[in-house]
Amino acid sequence: MTFEIAIFLFIAGALGGALNSVAGGGSFIAFPALLFTGVPPIPANATNTLALWTAAAASGGAYRSKLDIPRRLMVPLLAASLVGGLAGAFLLLKTPAPTFLRVLPWLTLGATLLFAFGEKLAGGRKSIIEHETSGAAVLGATLFQLVVAVYGGYFGGGMGIVMLAMLVTLGMTDIHAMNALKSVMGFVINGVATVAFVLKRAVYWKHGVVMILGGIVGGYLGAHYAQRVPQARIRAFVAMVGAGMTVYFFWKAY
């Protein structure tokens, strides 16, 4: 790997980590960057997951003051993230690359639409996560997160937007609190998926280490400065990123 490619991947990792800390969709930058440097699609996704996993940890550190979720809900959500992330990772490893690239744009389209219109689906009700802790609420949120985690383990790109969309439909309104919870769950999902990818030797380590360093820098700084931006602008940015991701992946696949 040349010095120029290393710089390119570091910048892509930093931008991807920063984007994930605010909206999700960091793989919209990091994943194509790996493809551009010659990494095949499946290993590129595995390496991307590894790099943005560390970025999620850095983002979570910056958002820690916003994380205030009851333990009886947090534990099931993290358990669902663990199981779903592992299942999605193994699904990816069994998926032919052409099939993966054709499914991808439909996944990002659904996530973007869910985020954009999730507040209407929530019907103005109080947040399940912020206000209610009934058994039914816990079960509903856990099952929803399990589905999201399978998607995230299968493909990290757009996972953040999917999780934000899920939290919107559950009634959450504080985008910074949503990003805090998203960062923690994303860390678990990408973490268990990364273990699966490493065991299957699907990671390109030279590329991954460079992107890890960039992702840590971008993830922390992005989360730190995003909290100073009005929530309406963050929401608009998330929707714009999701739309851009969808157009890009449809163009690549079809």
ABEGO torsion letter per residue (X at the ends): XBAAAAAAAAAAAAAAAAAAAAAEGAAAAAAAAAAAAGBBAAAAAAAAAAAAAAAAAAAAAAAAAABBBBAAAAAAAAAAAAAAAAAAAAAAAABBAAAAAAAAAAAAAAAAAAAAAAAAAAGGBBBAAAABABAAAAAAAAAAAAAAAAAAAABABGAAAAAAAAAAAAGBABAAAAAAAAAAAAAAAAAAAAAAAAAAGABBAAAAAAAAAAAAAAAAAAAAAAAABBAAAAAAAAAAAAAAAAAAAAAAAX
